[in-house]
Amino acid sequence: MAPMSMLAATMNKIKRQCWKDTVRCASGETTDVYFTVSDFYEGDLFYECLRCGESIPSRPVGSTHCKCRNIMIDVDYGRLSIEDHDKARLFRADG
């Protein structure tokens, strides 16, 4: 087995969107559980603004919005804001 310092040097960090929850076990102890988007869905989801016609990824690396700002995603706070829900749709890009 490789030494720990060698393993740490070969590990790559990636940024994933995740949520944390604290649960109580049957023994009464508590533990933290982390969920990522990929725990629920594997694939590429996009929001399409039917007002301006722009599509934006549902999991962008940085905060983003469509041209008319009907759909806005704030990555730092984990917020999605849609001004007019009738003018937005979520779709999967099969590839």
Buried (B, 14 or more C-beta within 10 A) or exposed (E): EEEEEEEEEEEEEEEEEEEEEEEEEEEEEEEEEEEEBEEEEEEEEBBBBBBEEBEBEBBEEEEBBBEBEBBBBBBEEEEEEBEEEEBBEEEEEEE
